């Protein structure tokens, strides 16, 4: 595993905050709902990045008497909270953009074009700072900023269409499209964060395949009482019972070692294994 850092998140936060201020001013200057929608989106991103930066710092703390597994789950909390902010913001922009389809303003296409170029440059550079990150927060923010780049590409295309045709409705239509895109991805992030916080079985871990793999190890006769969850979307924890028929302590030690190695190969970072001896009845067998 790669050690978490906060430097990339800090840099992306300041870049995103600076540009959110620029595009908010530019949105009012051009009268463009599409630009204002992205301004609100980038403001939400700045909140998310700031929270992720702070929470990533907490996540780097070592385990203690209060958090026996460490503070890693704090890195996932930022994404969950940020998704809620983006959902509210996108819903507000839809509330304003839908009626504007029938009564569109006249945005300044050249101003939209300039802001779109700046948006692609700023968000592209911020995304590049997070490209090499390995923590959940860094990877989530990297893909989030790539979505921002695509949003500004849409504004760029809309500005060109407006300049060529004079279709004022293209601006609120873009605002609606961007808002729906934000809502879709924010809801996905919220659902993933909820699964993490509610200790759902990680989507990339198949408990039946775990059982089948372990039963191939000599002397293992049964695998049951599996419980798997992830601390932060990246660090997977699993507890389980293994019934084995080893004839001596060396056999039982080998069973545990081979089982732990197999689980690690399947993506389990922390495995707690309870070995059951021949004839032992499991009181919690499930």
PyMOL commands that set and color helices and strands:
alter all, ss='L'
color gray80, all
select helices_A, chain A and resi 7-30+33-59+74-100+109-130+136-165+169-197+207-215+249-265
alter helices_A, ss='H'
color red, helices_A
select strands_A, chain A and resi 220-230+236-244+270-276
alter strands_A, ss='S'
color yellow, strands_A
deselect
rebuild
show_as cartoon
